[in-house]
């Protein structure tokens, strides 16, 4: 099967495919004025997600005069899909090469879930490119603490095999599960999948590549980085109503804040793990507020 054209047209974003020094090509979505005096917000999705999950946030940022660039990371969405390079060093280097290709010196890195760990890693490894890092319900994820053995983690955390599902069934399930989401969030979630001419779908991120990333996430230890990070870190965690899981997040984030030179947390209560898709205006407002009050400086 060949890749289908964009199923959900873009109304307010400029799409660009950007070639990196490594040869990789990444799909990007640009919003807001290029001559904005405020920094660029680089919007980074989570595992098995895509740049369109940031449509709502990017639109609000643009309406308020701020520039943003959302990116499909390697293996995801409409970007190139190599069989390797899914470790944190390589993924963060992709982002730095993306900024190079766009002639952007620095940006505010905003990442959700796995993307939250990516922006923390970037702040640690590339502080000259990161003005501040904003992990959205992520940045503290250490799967190795919950699953000391990789085999157990792989079994428990592997994604469902959705390739071949009927497109209508998928859309009905997403809309039913996320009935309080704006349409931008629904479209973002549906855009995690390729829609084929025969009426079926498949995830843009293949199962094997998903598992490669999951293992890297299992090995990742952001808690070992916090004490040496100089850049401001703004955690934006979600309280889903799961008391035990929220307590674990609070413990991890509070521990991080004691180590960070500049850190704070803004909780979304209640909220879905994909709070950027569920509450795009609130998410964008928190970003703008922390820029205006100088926290990102």
ZADO-1210 file (C-alpha; in nm, 4 decimals, padded with zeros to 6 digits):
<atoms>
<atom x="00.0000" y="00.0000" z="00.0000" code="UNK" pos="1"/>
<atom x="00.1149" y="00.3543" z="-00.0690" code="UNK" pos="2"/>
<atom x="00.0873" y="00.6377" z="00.1785" code="UNK" pos="3"/>
<atom x="-00.2419" y="00.8206" z="00.1546" code="UNK" pos="4"/>
<atom x="-00.2523" y="01.2003" z="00.1173" code="UNK" pos="5"/>
<atom x="-00.3206" y="01.4173" z="00.4217" code="UNK" pos="6"/>
<atom x="-00.6665" y="01.3104" z="00.5391" code="UNK" pos="7"/>
<atom x="-00.7280" y="01.6153" z="00.7566" code="UNK" pos="8"/>
<atom x="-00.6314" y="01.9377" z="00.5750" code="UNK" pos="9"/>
<atom x="-00.4223" y="02.1947" z="00.7576" code="UNK" pos="10"/>
<atom x="-00.5996" y="02.5274" z="00.7928" code="UNK" pos="11"/>
<atom x="-00.3507" y="02.7533" z="00.9691" code="UNK" pos="12"/>
<atom x="-00.0093" y="02.5892" z="00.9442" code="UNK" pos="13"/>
<atom x="00.2667" y="02.5955" z="00.6851" code="UNK" pos="14"/>
<atom x="00.3936" y="02.2446" z="00.6207" code="UNK" pos="15"/>
<atom x="00.7609" y="02.1991" z="00.5360" code="UNK" pos="16"/>
<atom x="00.9803" y="01.8942" z="00.4898" code="UNK" pos="17"/>
<atom x="01.3226" y="01.9814" z="00.6265" code="UNK" pos="18"/>
<atom x="01.6409" y="01.7963" z="00.5321" code="UNK" pos="19"/>
<atom x="01.8938" y="01.7512" z="00.8134" code="UNK" pos="20"/>
<atom x="02.2720" y="01.7334" z="00.7916" code="UNK" pos="21"/>
<atom x="02.2423" y="01.3600" z="00.8634" code="UNK" pos="22"/>
<atom x="02.0312" y="01.3131" z="00.5510" code="UNK" pos="23"/>
<atom x="01.7103" y="01.2559" z="00.7445" code="UNK" pos="24"/>
<atom x="01.4002" y="01.4457" z="00.6371" code="UNK" pos="25"/>
<atom x="01.1516" y="01.5628" z="00.9006" code="UNK" pos="26"/>
<atom x="00.8013" y="01.6954" z="00.8450" code="UNK" pos="27"/>
<atom x="00.7339" y="02.0210" z="01.0309" code="UNK" pos="28"/>
<atom x="00.4304" y="02.2423" z="01.0872" code="UNK" pos="29"/>
<atom x="00.4958" y="02.6154" z="01.1255" code="UNK" pos="30"/>
<atom x="00.2575" y="02.8629" z="01.2841" code="UNK" pos="31"/>
<atom x="00.2790" y="03.2235" z="01.3966" code="UNK" pos="32"/>
<atom x="00.4810" y="03.5210" z="01.2762" code="UNK" pos="33"/>
<atom x="00.8405" y="03.4452" z="01.1782" code="UNK" pos="34"/>
<atom x="00.9432" y="03.7925" z="01.2956" code="UNK" pos="35"/>
<atom x="00.8014" y="03.7435" z="01.6456" code="UNK" pos="36"/>
<atom x="01.0160" y="03.8918" z="01.9200" code="UNK" pos="37"/>
<atom x="00.9417" y="03.5937" z="02.1450" code="UNK" pos="38"/>
<atom x="01.1366" y="03.2677" z="02.1115" code="UNK" pos="39"/>
<atom x="01.0231" y="02.9798" z="01.8944" code="UNK" pos="40"/>
<atom x="00.8298" y="02.7070" z="02.0730" code="UNK" pos="41"/>
<atom x="00.9544" y="02.3717" z="01.9384" code="UNK" pos="42"/>
<atom x="00.6658" y="02.1287" z="01.9930" code="UNK" pos="43"/>
<atom x="00.7634" y="01.7629" z="02.0314" code="UNK" pos="44"/>
<atom x="00.5136" y="01.4774" z="02.0430" code="UNK" pos="45"/>
<atom x="00.5127" y="01.1570" z="02.2460" code="UNK" pos="46"/>
<atom x="00.5764" y="00.7946" z="02.1546" code="UNK" pos="47"/>
<atom x="00.3633" y="00.6735" z="01.8599" code="UNK" pos="48"/>
<atom x="00.2202" y="01.0246" z="01.8241" code="UNK" pos="49"/>
<atom x="00.2669" y="01.3012" z="01.5678" code="UNK" pos="50"/>
<atom x="00.3005" y="01.6755" z="01.5172" code="UNK" pos="51"/>
<atom x="-00.0730" y="01.7332" z="01.4702" code="UNK" pos="52"/>
<atom x="-00.1404" y="01.6603" z="01.8351" code="UNK" pos="53"/>
<atom x="-00.0083" y="02.0160" z="01.8809" code="UNK" pos="54"/>
<atom x="-00.2543" y="02.1758" z="01.6342" code="UNK" pos="55"/>
<atom x="-00.4647" y="02.3337" z="01.9075" code="UNK" pos="56"/>
<atom x="-00.1696" y="02.4652" z="02.1077" code="UNK" pos="57"/>
<atom x="00.0041" y="02.5961" z="01.7967" code="UNK" pos="58"/>
<atom x="-00.3091" y="02.7765" z="01.6815" code="UNK" pos="59"/>
<atom x="-00.3544" y="02.9501" z="02.0174" code="UNK" pos="60"/>
<atom x="00.0132" y="03.0479" z="02.0311" code="UNK" pos="61"/>
<atom x="-00.0114" y="03.1928" z="01.6786" code="UNK" pos="62"/>
<atom x="-00.3281" y="03.3869" z="01.7587" code="UNK" pos="63"/>
<atom x="-00.1403" y="03.5490" z="02.0466" code="UNK" pos="64"/>
<atom x="00.1627" y="03.6392" z="01.8373" code="UNK" pos="65"/>
<atom x="00.3969" y="03.3502" z="01.9123" code="UNK" pos="66"/>
<atom x="00.5804" y="03.1311" z="01.6654" code="UNK" pos="67"/>
<atom x="00.5813" y="02.7533" z="01.6964" code="UNK" pos="68"/>
<atom x="00.7201" y="02.4583" z="01.5027" code="UNK" pos="69"/>
<atom x="00.5727" y="02.1132" z="01.5558" code="UNK" pos="70"/>
<atom x="00.7750" y="01.8206" z="01.4237" code="UNK" pos="71"/>
<atom x="00.7168" y="01.4571" z="01.3339" code="UNK" pos="72"/>
<atom x="01.0149" y="01.2822" z="01.4922" code="UNK" pos="73"/>
<atom x="01.2023" y="01.0101" z="01.3042" code="UNK" pos="74"/>
<atom x="00.9871" y="00.7036" z="01.2501" code="UNK" pos="75"/>
<atom x="00.6681" y="00.8978" z="01.3173" code="UNK" pos="76"/>
<atom x="00.4022" y="01.0670" z="01.1097" code="UNK" pos="77"/>
<atom x="00.5224" y="01.1755" z="00.7671" code="UNK" pos="78"/>
<atom x="00.8917" y="01.2003" z="00.8542" code="UNK" pos="79"/>
<atom x="01.1552" y="00.9531" z="00.7357" code="UNK" pos="80"/>
<atom x="01.1518" y="00.6130" z="00.9017" code="UNK" pos="81"/>
<atom x="01.5012" y="00.4660" z="00.9353" code="UNK" pos="82"/>
<atom x="01.5496" y="00.1371" z="01.1159" code="UNK" pos="83"/>
<atom x="01.7851" y="00.2844" z="01.3760" code="UNK" pos="84"/>
<atom x="01.8689" y="00.6071" z="01.5571" code="UNK" pos="85"/>
<atom x="01.5924" y="00.5963" z="01.8176" code="UNK" pos="86"/>
<atom x="01.8176" y="00.6564" z="02.1191" code="UNK" pos="87"/>
<atom x="01.7866" y="00.9848" z="02.3065" code="UNK" pos="88"/>
<atom x="02.1224" y="01.1209" z="02.1896" code="UNK" pos="89"/>
<atom x="02.0312" y="01.0765" z="01.8246" code="UNK" pos="90"/>
<atom x="01.6747" y="01.2076" z="01.8562" code="UNK" pos="91"/>
<atom x="01.7905" y="01.5217" z="02.0362" code="UNK" pos="92"/>
<atom x="02.0637" y="01.5670" z="01.7769" code="UNK" pos="93"/>
<atom x="01.7917" y="01.5503" z="01.5096" code="UNK" pos="94"/>
<atom x="01.6213" y="01.8440" z="01.6800" code="UNK" pos="95"/>
<atom x="01.9417" y="02.0476" z="01.6925" code="UNK" pos="96"/>
<atom x="02.0043" y="01.9747" z="01.3242" code="UNK" pos="97"/>
<atom x="01.6461" y="02.0824" z="01.2534" code="UNK" pos="98"/>
<atom x="01.7138" y="02.4174" z="01.4205" code="UNK" pos="99"/>
<atom x="02.0352" y="02.4467" z="01.2190" code="UNK" pos="100"/>
<atom x="01.8505" y="02.3818" z="00.8937" code="UNK" pos="101"/>
<atom x="01.5934" y="02.6486" z="00.9840" code="UNK" pos="102"/>
<atom x="01.8621" y="02.8984" z="01.0937" code="UNK" pos="103"/>
<atom x="01.7227" y="02.9102" z="01.4479" code="UNK" pos="104"/>
<atom x="01.9793" y="02.9404" z="01.7262" code="UNK" pos="105"/>
<atom x="01.7662" y="02.8509" z="02.0280" code="UNK" pos="106"/>
<atom x="01.4118" y="02.7517" z="02.1142" code="UNK" pos="107"/>
<atom x="01.1853" y="02.6641" z="02.4028" code="UNK" pos="108"/>
<atom x="01.1595" y="02.2845" z="02.3821" code="UNK" pos="109"/>
<atom x="00.8113" y="02.1562" z="02.4717" code="UNK" pos="110"/>
<atom x="00.7577" y="01.7798" z="02.4718" code="UNK" pos="111"/>
<atom x="00.4807" y="01.5437" z="02.5801" code="UNK" pos="112"/>
<atom x="00.5381" y="01.2061" z="02.7547" code="UNK" pos="113"/>
<atom x="00.8386" y="01.0447" z="02.5773" code="UNK" pos="114"/>
<atom x="00.8822" y="01.3898" z="02.4265" code="UNK" pos="115"/>
<atom x="00.9051" y="01.5239" z="02.7821" code="UNK" pos="116"/>
<atom x="01.2027" y="01.2996" z="02.8477" code="UNK" pos="117"/>
<atom x="01.3469" y="01.4146" z="02.5149" code="UNK" pos="118"/>
<atom x="01.3334" y="01.7835" z="02.6122" code="UNK" pos="119"/>
<atom x="01.4956" y="01.7109" z="02.9494" code="UNK" pos="120"/>
<atom x="01.7682" y="01.5170" z="02.7675" code="UNK" pos="121"/>
<atom x="01.8122" y="01.8059" z="02.5252" code="UNK" pos="122"/>
<atom x="01.8435" y="02.0571" z="02.8108" code="UNK" pos="123"/>
<atom x="02.1147" y="01.8363" z="02.9609" code="UNK" pos="124"/>
<atom x="02.3058" y="01.7567" z="02.6399" code="UNK" pos="125"/>
<atom x="02.2494" y="02.0747" z="02.4356" code="UNK" pos="126"/>
<atom x="02.2022" y="02.3678" z="02.6765" code="UNK" pos="127"/>
<atom x="02.3254" y="02.6079" z="02.4089" code="UNK" pos="128"/>
<atom x="02.0164" y="02.5300" z="02.1989" code="UNK" pos="129"/>
<atom x="01.7535" y="02.5017" z="02.4739" code="UNK" pos="130"/>
<atom x="01.6192" y="02.8230" z="02.6270" code="UNK" pos="131"/>
<atom x="01.3950" y="02.6211" z="02.8576" code="UNK" pos="132"/>
<atom x="01.2388" y="02.2761" z="02.8596" code="UNK" pos="133"/>
<atom x="00.8715" y="02.2053" z="02.9208" code="UNK" pos="134"/>
<atom x="00.7896" y="01.8373" z="02.9799" code="UNK" pos="135"/>
<atom x="00.4137" y="01.7826" z="02.9395" code="UNK" pos="136"/>
<atom x="00.3171" y="01.4829" z="03.1542" code="UNK" pos="137"/>
<atom x="00.6643" y="01.3476" z="03.1047" code="UNK" pos="138"/>
<atom x="01.0266" y="01.4301" z="03.1716" code="UNK" pos="139"/>
<atom x="01.0368" y="01.2134" z="03.4827" code="UNK" pos="140"/>
<atom x="00.9580" y="00.8763" z="03.3204" code="UNK" pos="141"/>
<atom x="01.1884" y="00.5964" z="03.4346" code="UNK" pos="142"/>
<atom x="01.0346" y="00.2685" z="03.3271" code="UNK" pos="143"/>
<atom x="01.3327" y="00.0803" z="03.4641" code="UNK" pos="144"/>
<atom x="01.2213" y="00.1685" z="03.8157" code="UNK" pos="145"/>
<atom x="00.8841" y="00.0002" z="03.7633" code="UNK" pos="146"/>
<atom x="01.0150" y="-00.2861" z="03.5509" code="UNK" pos="147"/>
<atom x="01.3638" y="-00.3985" z="03.6577" code="UNK" pos="148"/>
<atom x="01.3649" y="-00.6539" z="03.3750" code="UNK" pos="149"/>
<atom x="01.3281" y="-00.5395" z="03.0150" code="UNK" pos="150"/>
<atom x="01.1376" y="-00.8528" z="02.9146" code="UNK" pos="151"/>
<atom x="00.8633" y="-00.7738" z="03.1665" code="UNK" pos="152"/>
<atom x="00.8463" y="-00.4118" z="03.0511" code="UNK" pos="153"/>
<atom x="00.8264" y="-00.5206" z="02.6881" code="UNK" pos="154"/>
<atom x="00.5409" y="-00.7575" z="02.7625" code="UNK" pos="155"/>
<atom x="00.3418" y="-00.5112" z="02.9731" code="UNK" pos="156"/>
<atom x="00.4016" y="-00.1958" z="02.7702" code="UNK" pos="157"/>
<atom x="00.3926" y="-00.3166" z="02.4102" code="UNK" pos="158"/>
<atom x="00.1360" y="-00.1355" z="02.1935" code="UNK" pos="159"/>
<atom x="-00.1780" y="-00.3024" z="02.0579" code="UNK" pos="160"/>
<atom x="-00.1551" y="-00.4409" z="01.7044" code="UNK" pos="161"/>
<atom x="-00.3858" y="-00.1991" z="01.5252" code="UNK" pos="162"/>
<atom x="-00.2679" y="-00.2419" z="01.1659" code="UNK" pos="163"/>
<atom x="-00.5585" y="-00.3559" z="00.9530" code="UNK" pos="164"/>
<atom x="-00.8326" y="-00.2070" z="01.1714" code="UNK" pos="165"/>
<atom x="-01.1194" y="-00.0456" z="00.9845" code="UNK" pos="166"/>
<atom x="-01.0852" y="00.3321" z="00.9768" code="UNK" pos="167"/>
<atom x="-01.4434" y="00.3905" z="01.0868" code="UNK" pos="168"/>
<atom x="-01.4008" y="00.1701" z="01.3904" code="UNK" pos="169"/>
<atom x="-01.0848" y="00.3550" z="01.4907" code="UNK" pos="170"/>
<atom x="-01.2460" y="00.6972" z="01.4581" code="UNK" pos="171"/>
<atom x="-01.5536" y="00.5886" z="01.6553" code="UNK" pos="172"/>
<atom x="-01.3319" y="00.4559" z="01.9343" code="UNK" pos="173"/>
<atom x="-01.1215" y="00.7722" z="01.9524" code="UNK" pos="174"/>
<atom x="-01.4257" y="00.9991" z="01.9590" code="UNK" pos="175"/>
<atom x="-01.6005" y="00.7884" z="02.2231" code="UNK" pos="176"/>
<atom x="-01.2933" y="00.7703" z="02.4464" code="UNK" pos="177"/>
<atom x="-01.2162" y="01.1422" z="02.4205" code="UNK" pos="178"/>
<atom x="-01.5623" y="01.2946" z="02.4079" code="UNK" pos="179"/>
<atom x="-01.4498" y="01.6108" z="02.5899" code="UNK" pos="180"/>
<atom x="-01.1661" y="01.6870" z="02.3474" code="UNK" pos="181"/>
<atom x="-01.1832" y="01.9679" z="02.0909" code="UNK" pos="182"/>
<atom x="-01.1850" y="01.8640" z="01.7268" code="UNK" pos="183"/>
<atom x="-00.8178" y="01.9604" z="01.6946" code="UNK" pos="184"/>
<atom x="-00.7293" y="01.6922" z="01.9485" code="UNK" pos="185"/>
<atom x="-00.9420" y="01.4292" z="01.7750" code="UNK" pos="186"/>
<atom x="-00.7759" y="01.5063" z="01.4423" code="UNK" pos="187"/>
<atom x="-00.4360" y="01.4949" z="01.6096" code="UNK" pos="188"/>
<atom x="-00.5067" y="01.1498" z="01.7506" code="UNK" pos="189"/>
<atom x="-00.6423" y="01.0197" z="01.4193" code="UNK" pos="190"/>
<atom x="-00.3289" y="01.1529" z="01.2506" code="UNK" pos="191"/>
<atom x="-00.1230" y="00.8954" z="01.4385" code="UNK" pos="192"/>
<atom x="-00.2385" y="00.6548" z="01.1675" code="UNK" pos="193"/>
<atom x="-00.2053" y="00.6124" z="00.7946" code="UNK" pos="194"/>
<atom x="-00.5404" y="00.5696" z="00.6208" code="UNK" pos="195"/>
<atom x="-00.5319" y="00.3268" z="00.3293" code="UNK" pos="196"/>
<atom x="-00.7469" y="00.3132" z="00.0173" code="UNK" pos="197"/>
<atom x="-00.8978" y="-00.0193" z="00.1275" code="UNK" pos="198"/>
<atom x="-01.0549" y="00.1451" z="00.4334" code="UNK" pos="199"/>
<atom x="-00.8019" y="00.0168" z="00.6869" code="UNK" pos="200"/>
<atom x="-00.5417" y="00.1967" z="00.8955" code="UNK" pos="201"/>
<atom x="-00.1947" y="00.1301" z="01.0278" code="UNK" pos="202"/>
<atom x="00.0141" y="00.3252" z="01.2818" code="UNK" pos="203"/>
<atom x="00.2761" y="00.5475" z="01.1226" code="UNK" pos="204"/>
<atom x="00.5211" y="00.4127" z="01.3825" code="UNK" pos="205"/>
<atom x="00.5774" y="00.0433" z="01.3177" code="UNK" pos="206"/>
<atom x="00.5643" y="-00.2077" z="01.6012" code="UNK" pos="207"/>
<atom x="00.9360" y="-00.2902" z="01.5790" code="UNK" pos="208"/>
<atom x="01.0403" y="00.0756" z="01.5934" code="UNK" pos="209"/>
<atom x="00.7963" y="00.1351" z="01.8768" code="UNK" pos="210"/>
<atom x="00.9709" y="-00.1366" z="02.0750" code="UNK" pos="211"/>
<atom x="01.3147" y="00.0100" z="01.9994" code="UNK" pos="212"/>
<atom x="01.2027" y="00.3420" z="02.1474" code="UNK" pos="213"/>
<atom x="01.0352" y="00.1728" z="02.4417" code="UNK" pos="214"/>
<atom x="01.3633" y="00.0027" z="02.5329" code="UNK" pos="215"/>
<atom x="01.5469" y="00.3346" z="02.5150" code="UNK" pos="216"/>
<atom x="01.2811" y="00.4831" z="02.7436" code="UNK" pos="217"/>
<atom x="01.3195" y="00.1874" z="02.9794" code="UNK" pos="218"/>
<atom x="01.6927" y="00.2650" z="03.0058" code="UNK" pos="219"/>
<atom x="01.6534" y="00.6424" z="03.0325" code="UNK" pos="220"/>
<atom x="01.7179" y="00.8038" z="03.3725" code="UNK" pos="221"/>
<atom x="01.6350" y="01.1761" z="03.3726" code="UNK" pos="222"/>
<atom x="01.6697" y="01.1820" z="03.7535" code="UNK" pos="223"/>
<atom x="02.0458" y="01.1449" z="03.7030" code="UNK" pos="224"/>
<atom x="02.0499" y="01.4611" z="03.4893" code="UNK" pos="225"/>
<atom x="01.8475" y="01.7122" z="03.6891" code="UNK" pos="226"/>
<atom x="02.1251" y="01.8300" z="03.9224" code="UNK" pos="227"/>
<atom x="02.3454" y="01.9347" z="03.6287" code="UNK" pos="228"/>
<atom x="02.0775" y="02.1016" z="03.4144" code="UNK" pos="229"/>
<atom x="02.1194" y="02.4798" z="03.4045" code="UNK" pos="230"/>
<atom x="01.8158" y="02.5608" z="03.1930" code="UNK" pos="231"/>
<atom x="01.4692" y="02.6253" z="03.3444" code="UNK" pos="232"/>
<atom x="01.2403" y="02.3224" z="03.3515" code="UNK" pos="233"/>
<atom x="00.8635" y="02.3658" z="03.3703" code="UNK" pos="234"/>
<atom x="00.6784" y="02.0409" z="03.4378" code="UNK" pos="235"/>
<atom x="00.3173" y="02.0313" z="03.3179" code="UNK" pos="236"/>
<atom x="00.1817" y="01.7047" z="03.4632" code="UNK" pos="237"/>
<atom x="-00.1715" y="01.5679" z="03.4382" code="UNK" pos="238"/>
<atom x="-00.3782" y="01.4388" z="03.7282" code="UNK" pos="239"/>
<atom x="-00.5945" y="01.1752" z="03.5609" code="UNK" pos="240"/>
<atom x="-00.7759" y="01.0791" z="03.8794" code="UNK" pos="241"/>
<atom x="-00.5642" y="00.7695" z="03.9342" code="UNK" pos="242"/>
<atom x="-00.4551" y="00.8454" z="04.2906" code="UNK" pos="243"/>
<atom x="-00.1626" y="00.6045" z="04.3074" code="UNK" pos="244"/>
<atom x="-00.0216" y="00.7102" z="03.9704" code="UNK" pos="245"/>
<atom x="-00.0640" y="01.0797" z="04.0526" code="UNK" pos="246"/>
<atom x="00.1154" y="01.0284" z="04.3852" code="UNK" pos="247"/>
<atom x="00.4032" y="00.8626" z="04.2012" code="UNK" pos="248"/>
<atom x="00.4228" y="01.1586" z="03.9637" code="UNK" pos="249"/>
<atom x="00.4186" y="01.4047" z="04.2512" code="UNK" pos="250"/>
<atom x="00.7010" y="01.2172" z="04.4224" code="UNK" pos="251"/>
<atom x="00.9119" y="01.2100" z="04.1061" code="UNK" pos="252"/>
<atom x="00.8508" y="01.5752" z="04.0190" code="UNK" pos="253"/>
<atom x="00.9122" y="01.6993" z="04.3735" code="UNK" pos="254"/>
<atom x="01.2402" y="01.5067" z="04.3768" code="UNK" pos="255"/>
<atom x="01.3349" y="01.6679" z="04.0462" code="UNK" pos="256"/>
<atom x="01.2519" y="02.0162" z="04.1729" code="UNK" pos="257"/>
<atom x="01.4870" y="01.9719" z="04.4690" code="UNK" pos="258"/>
<atom x="01.7726" y="01.9001" z="04.2260" code="UNK" pos="259"/>
<atom x="01.7029" y="02.1498" z="03.9497" code="UNK" pos="260"/>
<atom x="01.8614" y="02.4927" z="03.9606" code="UNK" pos="261"/>
<atom x="01.5443" y="02.6399" z="03.8121" code="UNK" pos="262"/>
<atom x="01.2287" y="02.4328" z="03.8141" code="UNK" pos="263"/>
<atom x="00.8564" y="02.4561" z="03.8744" code="UNK" pos="264"/>
<atom x="00.5412" y="02.2544" z="03.8116" code="UNK" pos="265"/>
<atom x="00.2000" y="02.3539" z="03.6831" code="UNK" pos="266"/>
<atom x="-00.0514" y="02.0750" z="03.7368" code="UNK" pos="267"/>
<atom x="-00.3561" y="02.0141" z="03.5184" code="UNK" pos="268"/>
<atom x="-00.6313" y="01.8698" z="03.7397" code="UNK" pos="269"/>
<atom x="-00.8149" y="01.6752" z="03.6128" code="UNK" pos="270"/>
<atom x="-00.6591" y="01.6037" z="03.2765" code="UNK" pos="271"/>
<atom x="-00.5766" y="01.3303" z="03.0276" code="UNK" pos="272"/>
<atom x="-00.2191" y="01.2203" z="02.9598" code="UNK" pos="273"/>
<atom x="-00.2539" y="01.4072" z="02.6277" code="UNK" pos="274"/>
<atom x="-00.3463" y="01.7289" z="02.8050" code="UNK" pos="275"/>
<atom x="-00.2048" y="01.9347" z="02.5169" code="UNK" pos="276"/>
<atom x="-00.4723" y="01.7874" z="02.2912" code="UNK" pos="277"/>
<atom x="-00.7467" y="01.7976" z="02.5546" code="UNK" pos="278"/>
<atom x="-00.6795" y="02.1505" z="02.6839" code="UNK" pos="279"/>
<atom x="-00.4845" y="02.3329" z="02.4108" code="UNK" pos="280"/>
<atom x="-00.5815" y="02.6850" z="02.5152" code="UNK" pos="281"/>
<atom x="-00.4872" y="02.6289" z="02.8797" code="UNK" pos="282"/>
<atom x="-00.1632" y="02.4623" z="02.7744" code="UNK" pos="283"/>
<atom x="-00.0704" y="02.7515" z="02.5441" code="UNK" pos="284"/>
<atom x="-00.1635" y="03.0071" z="02.8115" code="UNK" pos="285"/>
<atom x="00.0719" y="02.8415" z="03.0626" code="UNK" pos="286"/>
<atom x="00.3535" y="02.8573" z="02.8080" code="UNK" pos="287"/>
<atom x="00.2875" y="03.2239" z="02.7312" code="UNK" pos="288"/>
<atom x="00.2518" y="03.3161" z="03.0988" code="UNK" pos="289"/>
<atom x="00.5868" y="03.1598" z="03.1897" code="UNK" pos="290"/>
<atom x="00.7512" y="03.3347" z="02.8981" code="UNK" pos="291"/>
<atom x="00.6057" y="03.6715" z="02.9978" code="UNK" pos="292"/>
<atom x="00.6844" y="03.6357" z="03.3675" code="UNK" pos="293"/>
<atom x="01.0493" y="03.5657" z="03.2869" code="UNK" pos="294"/>
<atom x="01.0716" y="03.2055" z="03.4042" code="UNK" pos="295"/>
<atom x="01.2086" y="03.0928" z="03.0681" code="UNK" pos="296"/>
<atom x="01.4813" y="03.3569" z="03.0740" code="UNK" pos="297"/>
</atoms>
